[in-house]
Amino acid sequence: MTEHPYLDTSHISNIAPDRGPSKYFHGRTQILRDFNDFLRLAMEEKTGTIFLIQGAPGAGKTALLYECKKFAEKREWEIAEIDPPALWNLDELLYYLGKEDKVQFTGGSGEIGINAGVKAGVKLNVETNQTRPTILKTLQDGKKPLLLILDEAQSLGIKDIVPSDQKRIINSVLNNIHNGRLRRSVILLAAGLEPSKSAFDDLGISRFRAGCFVELGALGKKAERAVIHDWLMKKGCAKGDPIEWIDAIVQKTHGWPQHITVYGDAAAKQIQKDQGVMTPEGLEIVYQTGRERRKAYYKQRVVGIEGNELICLYEAIAGIEPGTPFGQDLILAPLDKKYGYERAEEIFKKFIGKGLLSPVDTLYSVPIPSMHDWMKSELKRTHERLRQAKVVQNADAHCKSIDPDPEDRNTLKQPTQSKESDIPPKDRGSKFDMER
């Protein structure tokens, strides 16, 4: 963290709890109500579906998964947090369901008829003369309703992540869950970045039930203030009315859960240091800490994107006010001109996947106003660095044309000397004597 010369920030760690379950959760009321209602409906009708939460990095997807999970726990559902291979690989599914210690074989007494992948160190309970179940049969079996939780669902769209010989299996599994055909209540609760819905589209899930597809954005103002209030009062043990600090912090967080967490965490630690007192100097330290953490978050978003691609994006949005939606052609046009249309589309999708752009109905926007401002400042800084580099380059070229490098001077051709001048003075004299 960059330190201000007049502010001591050493008591505030760079580590902030900005991933996983939210320490203080407020808002998302309608989403949670819809999910809880579907849990009830699924139990009553023995049906199921895919419930997808999609949003940019830092929107609070993982925290929302955790809150949904708590509703299922209260209703006594069986819960398994899975990775993508569990949707096409039986051994993976059994592992996440906690059933990997019982492997079934076919054949005669004691005869092994198939290969089985088993986690290392597991004690085998071998049952012979039984057929190995399929994934669908495994999902159907069970006395309790089943909730499968898949985070980072956009990984389903990675090229070749699903082996070619397994695509039929995952298509069948997803289709049966999505349409409630398993004769058991099974819900796949998934969350991921913007390409997640496209990944499901490619796997045959083109339409979600009403209320079962969520595009996650900023928190509402009431929920945002409630979360910050909890950080100040519950974690920081602030004394007095925190309204002034809350008003100040919301100007920096813009309802974005990741920002709320890093500013709230910094504020709580500063208040603790000041023994519960909220001082103007302490608020300045919170500003500085939050700003540095926010900048680090934005830098993570652009890792893996080429500099010239970013310049195209930054230049395109430079004249747009933060929070204002725009058409995709604003970004695609300069990319198309530089890279061609096919590559331009790939780069555009990469911007969305990284959370630099977010859909707004039929338009797009930079999802966080402060990130939009940061992009503009990065563009200005980049142009200034390029200008300085050009000045230095031109100056170097000018100097070389006037005064070559010392190494070059020694290689310059010297003026041709007379034969006499080629003879050392001592020898020169004796030659003249001989001629005389």
C-alpha positions, 0 to 999 in steps of 0.5 A, a space after each residue: 500500500 502506498 503511504 501518504 507522508 502525513 498519514 500512518 496506515 501501518 495498522 491497517 493490513 492489505 488483507 481484506 475479507 472481500 471474497 466468500 460469505 459476507 460478514 454483514 449481509 443486507 439486501 438482495 431481498 427479492 432474489 432470496 425470496 424467489 429462491 426460497 419460494 422455489 425451494 418450497 415449490 421443488 419440495 412440493 412437486 418433486 421438481 428442480 431447475 437451474 438457478 443462475 446468478 451472473 455478475 461482474 467480479 466483486 458484485 457479491 455472487 459468492 456471498 449470495 450463494 452462501 445466503 441461498 445455501 442457508 435457506 436450503 439448510 433450514 429446509 434440510 436439503 442435502 447440499 453439495 458444493 461441486 466443480 464442473 467435472 461433477 456434471 459429467 464424471 461420476 467419480 467426481 460427483 460421488 466425491 462431492 456427495 460424500 459417497 466416494 468410499 463405496 465403489 461398485 463393481 460388476 462381474 463374478 464373486 471378487 471379479 473386477 470388471 471395470 476401472 474405477 477412479 478412487 480418491 487416494 487413501 480411501 478405504 474400499 467397500 467392494 460390492 460385487 455383482 452390482 452394476 455401476 450407477 450412472 450420474 442421472 441414477 445417482 442424482 435420482 437416489 436419495 431421501 432428501 432434496 438435493 442442492 448442487 452449488 457451482 461457483 465460477 460457472 463461467 468455466 463451463 464455457 472454457 474451450 475443451 473443458 468438457 471432453 468431447 466424449 462427455 458432452 452428451 452426458 453433461 447435456 443430458 444431466 443439465 437438461 434433466 435437472 433444468 426440466 425437473 425430470 429426475 423424480 427428485 427435487 434437485 436444484 443446480 445453483 450456479 454463479 459466475 461472470 457474464 459469460 456464464 449464461 452463454 456457457 449454459 446456452 452452448 450446453 443446451 440450456 437456452 431459457 431459464 424459468 421466471 425468477 431463476 436467472 439473476 444479473 447481479 449489480 450494485 446494492 441498493 442505497 438502503 442495503 449499502 448504508 446498512 452494511 457500512 453501519 454494521 462495519 462501523 458499529 459492530 466491528 469497529 465498536 464506534 461511539 456516537 452517531 456514525 451518519 457522517 462517516 456513512 455519508 462519506 464512505 458511500 461516496 466512494 463505494 457506489 453500492 459495489 459489495 467489494 468496495 463496501 467490504 474493503 472500505 468498511 474493513 478499513 473504517 472498522 480497524 481505524 475506529 478500533 485504533 482510535 478507541 471508538 472515536 470517529 475523527 476527521 483524520 481517521 476518515 482520511 486514512 480510511 479514504 487512502 486505504 480504500 483508494 489503494 485497495 480499490 486501485 489494486 482491484 481494478 488492476 487485477 481486472 485488466 491482467 491478461 489483456 494486451 495494452 493496445 486492447 486496453 487503450 482502445 477501450 479507454 479511448 472509446 469510453 473517455 468521452 462518456 460520463 461514468 454510469 452512462 450506458 452506450 452501444 457496443 459499437 462504441 467499443 467494437 468500431 475501434 477494435 474492428 479497425 485495428 484487429 478485424 471484426 472476428 478478433 474484435 468480438 473476441 476482445 469485446 467478450 474478454 472485456 465483459 468476462 473480466 468485468 470491465 463492461 457489463 450489460 444494461 438491457 440492450 446496452 453496456 456500461 462500465 459497471 462501477 463509476 469509480 472504475 470508469 474514472 480510473 480507466 480515464 486516469 490510466 489513459 491520461 497516464 499512458 498518453 503522458 508516458 508515451 509522450 515522454 518516451 517519444 521526447 526521450 527517443 527524439 532527443 537521443 536521435 538528435 544527440 547521435 546525429 551531432 555527437 556519436 557515442 564514444 564507441 562510434 568515434 573510435 571507428 570513424 575513418 581518419 584523414 589519409 596521411 602522407 607516407 612520411 607521416 606514416 613513418 615514426 619520427 625517429 625512422 623518418 630522420 634516418 630515411 632522409 639521411 639516406 636520401 641525402 
